[in-house]
Amino acid sequence: MSSFFSPISSKCFWHFIATGFYSGLSPISPGTIGTLVSIPFLFILVQLSLFIYIFIIIILFILGIKACQVVSDDIGGQDHASIVWDEFIGFWVTMSVLPFLNISIIDWKWLLAGFIVFRVLDILKPWPISWLDKNINGGLGIMIDDIVAGMIASVILYFVGKHSGWILVHI
């Protein structure tokens, strides 16, 4: 690790969480890498009932607020690129729509579609995501824009699945 990341201690639980098990330390596209690293955990989450899945996301969102606040305070940046826990939770929110469409998470087309839609929204930050990103600070601010990006992405996937699902289902 370079001296820039020296405040990040491998012994610190909050840094471990906020950096997505250190996936956020990737020198190339840490947000995208963090989202990719979240996929194996998604396969575990989808084995649970939808109620438990959502409950765990809420708990991990709250944990993420704390982790992101601690790490942003430690490294002196509002939403440093190494903080990717928000991408984990945002992507899991995106994929929570699949049970409503009776689609398996192991259908790679839907996994890819969810990944792309979420990452595009997270990177481009259309309104209201951009407003949240600029106006809410701290750990909550770091987390909330990705949660909303995940919600919007899930709505997009829902409408694609309900109104033109054949595009992805029959490829």
N, C-alpha and C positions, 0 to 999 in steps of 0.2 A: 504494500500500500504506500502511496506517496504521502508526503508530509501533510498534504491538504486533508487527508482523512485520519491524521494522527489522533484527533479527539475521539474517533470511533474505537472503542475498546472491545476486543473480542469477548470480554467478560461481562459486558453490559447487556442485560436482557432487552432493554428498550431499543438499543441500537440494532440488535439482532432482529427484533420484530419489525421496526420501522424500515429497515433496509431489505425487508422480504427475505430473511435468512441470508443476508449479504448479497443477494442477487442485484440489489441496487448499486453495488460497487462496480458493476460492469462498466468498462470505459466506453462501450458502444451501446447506445439506446437503452439506458437502464430501465426506463418505464416499460418498454416493450419486453425486455428480458424478464423483468419482474412479473409481467402478465403471463409470460410463457411458464415461468417457474410456478405460478399459481395453479396451473392446469392439473398436475398430479393430485393436489389437495382437493380440487374440484371433484375428481373422480371418487374420492372418499366421501365428500359431502353429499353427493347425489345419491348415495346409498341410504341416506336417512330420509325420514318423512319430510315433506315440504315444511311443515310446522317447525321441526327441529332444525332443518336447514336454515330457515329464516331466523330462528332464535339464535343460532350460532353466529350468523352474519351480524346480527345486532350486537351480540357480546363482543365479537372481534372488531366491530366498528368502534365501540366504546374503548376497548383496549387500544385500538389504533389512534384514537384521539390523544390519549395519554402518551403513547410511544412517539407519535409524530411531534407532539409538543416538546417532550424531553429532548429529542434529537435535534429539532430545529433550534432550540435554545442552546444546546451544546455546541453545534457547529456554526451558529450565528447566521443562519439563513432561514428565510421564511419557508420556502418549499424547495429544498435542495433536491437536485435530480436523484440523489442516492436514496431518498425516501420514497419507497415504492409500495408500502403496505396499502396505501390508498388504491393502487392498481389491483392488488389482490382482491380487496373487498369489492371494488367497482366491477371487476370482471365476474366475480361470483354473483353479484346482483344481476348483471346482464344475463347470465346463464340460468337464473332462477325461473325464467319464463318457459323453459323447455317442457316441464311437466304439464303445463296448460295446453301445450300443443301435442301432447302424447308423443314426444320425440325423445329418443334416447340420447344421452350425453355422449355416447360413444360414436354417434353419427358424425364423422369428421367434417362433413360439409357445414353442419350447424355450429360445431365448435369453431371452425374457421370463420364462418360468417359472424358469430358473436365476437370473436377476437378482433376482426377487422372493424366492425361497427363500433365497438367500444374504444379501440385505439384511435380511430379517426375522430370520434367525439372528444376523447380526452386530449388529443393533440390540438385540434382546431378550436375547441372550446366555444361552440356557438352559445348564444344566449339561451337559457339563463346560467349555463355553466360558467361562462366568462364573468358574469356579474358576481357569482359566488366566489370565484377564484380571486377576484380583485377586492371584494368587500368584506369577506370573513377571514379573520386572521387566526393564527395559532394552529393547534392540532385539529380543531374542528374545521377550520378553513382548508387545511391540507386534505382532509378526508372528504368533506361534503361535496366538492365539485366532482369527484370521481364517483361518488354514490349517485349523484344526479345523472352523470354521464351513463352510468350503468342502468339506471331506471329508464332513461330515454332509449338507450340501446335495446333494452328488453322490450319496450313498446314497439320499436321498429321491427325487431325479430318477430314479435307476435303478429303484427300486421302482414309481414312477409309470409309467415307461416299460415295464417288464416286465409289470406286473399290471393296469394300466388305461391303457396308452398310447393307446388309442383316444380317450380324453378329449381329449388334445391333438392327436393325429395327424389326427383327422377333423373338427376344428372349422373 
